[in-house]
Amino acid sequence: MARGERRRRGAPADGARTAERAARGGPARRDGRGSSARGAARGAALAVLVLSLVLGLSGSWLLAWHRVRRAVTLHSAPPALPPDSSSAAVAPDLFWGTYRPHVYFGMKTRSPRPLLTGLMWAQQGTTPGTPKLRHTCEQGDGVGPYGWELHDGVSFGRQHIQDGALKLTTEFVKRPGGQHGGDWSWRVTVEPQASGTSALPLVSLFFYVVTDGKEVLVPEVGAKGQLKFISGHTSELGDFRFTLLAPTGPGDATPKYGSYNVFWSSNPGLPLLTEMAVPGQEEVKPWSSWQAPY
């Protein structure tokens, strides 16, 4: 009996055998029930994560859809302005204006098919190569500061533009009357800013008129190729006429000019107006080849 008891006491338990085998580096028995529990826990955690992602994405999509629906849904209140509020018949004092963003100076009508006017300029001989044509406001083009010194939003305005050693002043004034917002006038003044400068650098000023291509424009050229008038007709304005006066010096004493050139072209689109005025473009034709559209 004593031997049997000693034998039973000396036999190690399963847990001890497992620990002993693990200490010796031998294989230990795996608990199948523990592995199943851990797998179920990982599956449940993954399912919760996927469900959270689905709910989050669904909530974001629903919120975005709700915001878009609110943005495009018209308010039930009546419109603040009638559909023809920008027409010459309803608001003649606002029909013409400097409604030309992204260009240094220009005017147009507030209408679906407007008549546009604008200004470009270039200094010649200041730098090698092709002169830099100024038209659209570009970041880093070296022009500035510039901006409106005076502007009432309706009838007059004055702007200063600094371009290197030149200072340009653009002014406009409107005179009410008629059925299409009245008449308006421009004045562009170019002055040297460098101290001790006795002569003004050679500057080219470009005045242009643009239609949508379905209207009529007829230039009238006078002596020495000077553009004196631009007559035309549009469905909104009817007959109209631009008068271009000869440039003058300080005090309006002596006319100042070197030469005049008149070009005409089909409308390539507003983004391409600057490129159209650069020399070498085939679609630009001199006045000598111009023919009336009738």
Secondary structure in CASP SS format (residue, H / E / C, confidence):
PFRMAT SS
TARGET T0000
AUTHOR 0000-0000-0000
METHOD secondary structure of the structure
MODEL  1
M C 1.00
A H 1.00
R H 1.00
G H 1.00
E H 1.00
R H 1.00
R H 1.00
R H 1.00
R H 1.00
G H 1.00
A C 1.00
P C 1.00
A C 1.00
D H 1.00
G H 1.00
A H 1.00
R H 1.00
T H 1.00
A H 1.00
E H 1.00
R H 1.00
A H 1.00
A H 1.00
R H 1.00
G C 1.00
G C 1.00
P C 1.00
A C 1.00
R C 1.00
R C 1.00
D C 1.00
G H 1.00
R H 1.00
G H 1.00
S H 1.00
S H 1.00
A H 1.00
R H 1.00
G H 1.00
A H 1.00
A H 1.00
R H 1.00
G H 1.00
A H 1.00
A H 1.00
L H 1.00
A H 1.00
V H 1.00
L H 1.00
V H 1.00
L H 1.00
S H 1.00
L H 1.00
V H 1.00
L H 1.00
G H 1.00
L H 1.00
S H 1.00
G H 1.00
S H 1.00
W H 1.00
L H 1.00
L H 1.00
A H 1.00
W H 1.00
H H 1.00
R H 1.00
V H 1.00
R H 1.00
R H 1.00
A H 1.00
V H 1.00
T C 1.00
L C 1.00
H C 1.00
S C 1.00
A C 1.00
P C 1.00
P C 1.00
A C 1.00
L C 1.00
P C 1.00
P C 1.00
D C 1.00
S C 1.00
S C 1.00
S C 1.00
A C 1.00
A C 1.00
V C 1.00
A C 1.00
P H 1.00
D H 1.00
L H 1.00
F C 1.00
W E 1.00
G E 1.00
T C 1.00
Y C 1.00
R C 1.00
P C 1.00
H C 1.00
V E 1.00
Y C 1.00
F C 1.00
G E 1.00
M E 1.00
K E 1.00
T E 1.00
R C 1.00
S C 1.00
P C 1.00
R C 1.00
P C 1.00
L C 1.00
L E 1.00
T E 1.00
G E 1.00
L E 1.00
M E 1.00
W E 1.00
A E 1.00
Q E 1.00
Q C 1.00
G C 1.00
T C 1.00
T C 1.00
P C 1.00
G C 1.00
T C 1.00
P C 1.00
K C 1.00
L E 1.00
R E 1.00
H C 1.00
T E 1.00
C C 1.00
E C 1.00
Q C 1.00
G C 1.00
D C 1.00
G C 1.00
V E 1.00
G E 1.00
P E 1.00
Y E 1.00
G E 1.00
W E 1.00
E E 1.00
L E 1.00
H E 1.00
D C 1.00
G C 1.00
V C 1.00
S C 1.00
F E 1.00
G E 1.00
R E 1.00
Q E 1.00
H E 1.00
I E 1.00
Q E 1.00
D E 1.00
G C 1.00
A C 1.00
L E 1.00
K E 1.00
L E 1.00
T E 1.00
T E 1.00
E E 1.00
F E 1.00
V E 1.00
K E 1.00
R E 1.00
P C 1.00
G C 1.00
G C 1.00
Q C 1.00
H C 1.00
G C 1.00
G C 1.00
D E 1.00
W E 1.00
S E 1.00
W E 1.00
R E 1.00
V E 1.00
T E 1.00
V E 1.00
E E 1.00
P E 1.00
Q C 1.00
A C 1.00
S C 1.00
G C 1.00
T C 1.00
S C 1.00
A C 1.00
L C 1.00
P C 1.00
L C 1.00
V E 1.00
S E 1.00
L E 1.00
F E 1.00
F E 1.00
Y E 1.00
V E 1.00
V E 1.00
T C 1.00
D C 1.00
G C 1.00
K C 1.00
E C 1.00
V E 1.00
L E 1.00
V E 1.00
P E 1.00
E E 1.00
V E 1.00
G C 1.00
A H 1.00
K H 1.00
G H 1.00
Q C 1.00
L E 1.00
K E 1.00
F E 1.00
I E 1.00
S E 1.00
G E 1.00
H E 1.00
T E 1.00
S C 1.00
E C 1.00
L C 1.00
G E 1.00
D E 1.00
F E 1.00
R E 1.00
F E 1.00
T E 1.00
L C 1.00
L C 1.00
A C 1.00
P C 1.00
T E 1.00
G C 1.00
P H 1.00
G H 1.00
D H 1.00
A C 1.00
T C 1.00
P E 1.00
K C 1.00
Y C 1.00
G C 1.00
S C 1.00
Y C 1.00
N C 1.00
V C 1.00
F E 1.00
W E 1.00
S C 1.00
S C 1.00
N C 1.00
P C 1.00
G C 1.00
L H 1.00
P H 1.00
L H 1.00
L H 1.00
T H 1.00
E H 1.00
M H 1.00
A H 1.00
V C 1.00
P C 1.00
G C 1.00
Q C 1.00
E C 1.00
E C 1.00
V C 1.00
K E 1.00
P E 1.00
W H 1.00
S H 1.00
S H 1.00
W C 1.00
Q C 1.00
A C 1.00
P C 1.00
Y C 1.00
END
